Amino acid sequence: MEPTALSLDADRLRTAARDVLDLAEALRPFSDVDLGAALPGSALARTVPPDPRALAADTVRWAQRTEAAADRMTDADAAAAVRLRP
């Protein structure tokens, strides 16, 4: 069966979620670093929660949910999502 553009979008979404999981794993050794204190005044310092481990955990949960959603995505779901894009 030939992949459709919609199924390729789901594949890209799944790949992006895996990339986020890989990044979170790569950053694990640095999880005790307070990114807000390390980068004072930066946009990251204003948006990162005080506990970088919480940010890493949130990122992993987001990536897992995104990957699971991509796995469940049907062509009709993808078509609806495409229509909602600005």
LINNOR-V59867 format. One record per pair of residues at least 12 apart in sequence whose ideal C-beta (glycine too) atoms are under 6 Angstrom apart, sorted by the first residue. I is the first residue (numbers start at 1). J is the second residue. Records with the same first field share a line. If there is no record, write none. Layout:
I = J + J
This chain:
6 = 75 + 78
9 = 78
10 = 70 + 73 + 78
13 = 70
14 = 67 + 70
17 = 63 + 66 + 67
20 = 63
21 = 63
24 = 56 + 59 + 60
31 = 52 + 53 + 56
35 = 48 + 52
36 = 48
